[in-house]
Structures are given as structure tokens and as C-alpha cells.
């Protein structure tokens, strides 16, 4: 998993080993981020807003 800020800078990267619906992002400042998930050749990205 990679998380990028609104400027496109990588701010967090982590390997997720088990499925979960929750991930602690409380250490990131408020703003807009892009979360990118990769599994082999598959890639998915979503925009999130932290308030």
C-alpha cells in the first residue's frame, strides 16, 4: 500500500499481509490523499479525505 499526498509525494508505504477494513492514518495531517493498493499485476487507487 502506498499513500500519496495532494502534491503526489509518497507519505506512507506499508506491506499489508492480511485483509482488514481498517488502517490507522491518525498520524497524517488533514487533507486529500491517494491510496494505492497493489497485488501482483493488479492495482487499485482511491482518493480519500482526512478531516
C-alpha positions, 0 to 999 in steps of 0.5 A, a space after each residue: 500500500 502506498 499513500 500519496 499526498 495532494 502534491 503526489 509525494 509518497 507519505 506512507 508505504 506499508 506491506 499489508 499481509 492480511 485483509 482488514 477494513 481498517 488502517 490507522 492514518 491518525 498520524 497524517 495531517 488533514 487533507 486529500 490523499 491517494 491510496 494505492 493498493 497493489 497485488 501482483 499485476 493488479 492495482 487499485 487507487 482511491 482518493 480519500 479525505 482526512 478531516 
